[in-house]
């Protein structure tokens, strides 16, 4: 009986770096704005070319690929466009991309990232997938630079793999993906990677330990909650990444509108980013200690669902007055963060979640929000994202709203009045203790309705690359 979902993880386009082109293999000539053709461009008619990033044109057995002005974004766009162009019934199995003399590691990383992710496809179907190019060779004339470019290509492919797996997990439909499936799948993948350990805790353990937020959110579903803990490394600073793992979100008793609810299969995109980042960090063997926590639950409507007005006791004893059962992400994150602070003694705590519609309104659909009281940490996240092609913008933790988190009948109230994305972060800050902490809200960029750059419609995989890059920074 065939599976009801595509295999996880999705196979990506392979990329290698070499100093020689191959006979009988289609060549790809790079065209900068103008256009200005790179190696192999002699004799190609440029009258209809602009060199705009992503402009892929076939000329008999040769292609030209526009790389614009040569920014990293241009090269990501170009790589994605090339793979999309080299698809269909007559798609070649491989192609040679003839690099220009000015190519450096940064350009290779961007080009490979785009090429690896641009052809991503997730579709539940009985039909065969369309043909596409399966590998690319990047050809450099500089023999002394081959090792540097190869290293850059390998890193980019590892980042692309993390992004792709995040997409896979988030795109998987929720009739398949429940807390058990998500944590079991992650654990199976972790078992294949040296140095990475996965532990899955069930609802009985959660009840014994007092994970009241996770149990409350998951209480309305017949498919019980889980906590996934991934551990890697024993040396260096200890980073803890916490990702929201809501495998489907009806909104609970505060039920969501029907329009758009089907997209809530991706409401665990933050948890998927943490899983994928831990796998990537371990595969790359970074000298850093990282723990990933993914509290998983399905927020459903039933007679056992939690209610507005309930008071929930979190791990560690703090209590929260529930005001809106559709603000469930912060409930499960609070438990996991409190657990991390008490038991893991992190040097840095980062949570990532599709948390608030407010951030979609504030920053749109292509930029993630960073909220932290540390100027240095905010700058590190923004820089890490810029290095790997993910945009972040720092939002303020406004002191005038801190008192609004307090409740009259509990320690905290779940949805304080004020700017929703900011007050949600102020609620989570209560569970970070004295640990350096950043909250990453990816409600906007975690999903896309259209294709752009290396992004395809559906789950984007946003955030995973930033977490990997952040771990690499702390491993230096």
Residue, then its C-alpha position, 0 to 999 in steps of 0.5 A: x500500500x503506497x504512502x499517503x504522503x511523499x517520502x520525507x525528506x524530499x530529494x534535492x538537486x545535487x551540486x558539485x564543484x569542478x574545474x572541467x566541463x563535461x562533454x555532451x552535457x548542457x552548458x549554462x552561461x551566466x549573464x549579468x545585467x546588460x547583458x554581459x555574458x560569462x565564459x562560454x558565451x561566445x556566439x550567443x545572440x544577446x538581442x533578446x536578453x536582459x541579464x535580469x536575475x532568474x532569466x533562463x533562456x535556451x539556445x539549442x544545447x546551451x542555456x543563459x542564466x540571468x544573475x542580475x547585479x550579482x547580489x546574493x539574492x540575485x544568485x538565489x533567484x538565478x539558481x532557483x530559476x535554472x532548476x525550474x527551467x531544467x524540468x519537464x519531459x525533455x529535462x536533462x539529468x545534469x548540466x554544467x554551470x560555467x562560473x565567472x572569474x569573480x565567483x567567490x564562496x558567498x556567490x556559490x552559497x547563494x546559487x546552490x541554495x537557490x538551485x537546491x530549493x527552487x525545484x522543491x515539490x510536495x504534492x500528494x498524488x498518484x501520478x509520477x513527479x515531473x522530470x527535472x535536472x537531478x544534479x549540477x556541476x559548477x565549473x570554475x577555471x580557478x584550480x586553486x579556488x576549487x576547495x573553497x568553493x566546494x566547502x561553500x557548496x556543501x554548507x549551502x546544501x546542508x542549509x537547503x536540506x534543513x529548509x527542505x525538511x522543514x517544508x516537508x514536515x510543515x506541508x504534511x497534511x494533519x490526517x497523517x501528522x499528529x504529535x505522535x507522527x511528528x515526534x516519531x519521524x523526527x526521532x527516526x531521522x535523528x537516529x541516523x545522525x551521529x551524535x544526535x539523540x532524540x527522546x520522546x515523552x508521552x502524555x503520561x510523562x507530561x502529566x507527571x512532570x506538570x506540563x499543564x500548558x501542553x496538556x491543556x492545549x492537547x486535551x481536546x484531541x483524541x491524539x494526545x500531545x508529546x514532547x520531543x527533546x533532541x540533544x547534540x554535543x557536550x562542549x561549548x556554549x549550550x544553546x536551547x531552541x524551542x519550537x512550537x509544534x501545533x500539528x493542527x490548530x482549529x483555535x479550540x473553543x475560540x474557533x478560527x474562521x473556516x477560511x484559511x483553517x486548512x493552512x493550519x497544518x503548517x502551525x508547527x513550522x517553528x517546531x519543524x525548523x528546530x528539528x531540521x536545524x538540530x539535524x543540520x548542526x549534528x551532520x556538520x559536526x559543529x563544536x557547540x552544545x544544542x538542545x531542541x525542544x518541540x512541545x507538540x499538540x493538536x488544538x481541537x474542539x471537544x468536550x475535553x477541550x480547555x476553555x476561556x477562563x480556565x487557569x492552567x499551571x505550567x511546568x515549574x508552577x506558574x499559572x496562566x489565566x486562559x482568555x483565548x484558546x486560539x492563543x495556544x502556541x504560547x501555552x505550550x512554549x511556556x512549558x518547554x521554556x520553563x523546563x529548559x531554564x530549570x533543567x538544561x541551564x542554557x547559555x542562550x534560549x531561542x523560541x520560534x513559532x508561527x505565533x501571532x497574526x499581528x506580526x503578519x500585519x506589521x511585517x508582511x509575509x517575507x520578514x520574521x520578527x525578533x523580540x529580545x531585551x538584548x541589543x547584541x542578541x537581536x543583532x546576532x539573529x538579524x546578521x545570521x539571517x542575512x548570511x543565509x538569505x532570511x530577513x528579520x526585523x527587530x520589534x520592541x519589547x515595550x515596557x509600558x505593556x509589561x504590567x498588562x501580563x499580570x492576571x487578577x486570578x493567576x500569575x499571568x494572563x495569556x492574551x494581554x491587551x495591547x499590540x498582540x505580537x509584542x504582548x505575546x513576547x512579553x508573556x513568554x519572557x516570564x518563562x525565560x528566567x535570567x537566560x539570554x532569550x530571543x523570541x522569533x515570530x514567523x507567522x508571516x514568512x512560514x507560508x507562501x501563496x506564490x513562488x518567488x526567489x527560492x521559495x515555492x507555494x506552501x510551507x517555506x521552511x523559514x527560520x531553520x537556516x537562521x538557527x543553524x547559522x546562529x549555532x555556527x556563530x556560537x561554535x567559533 
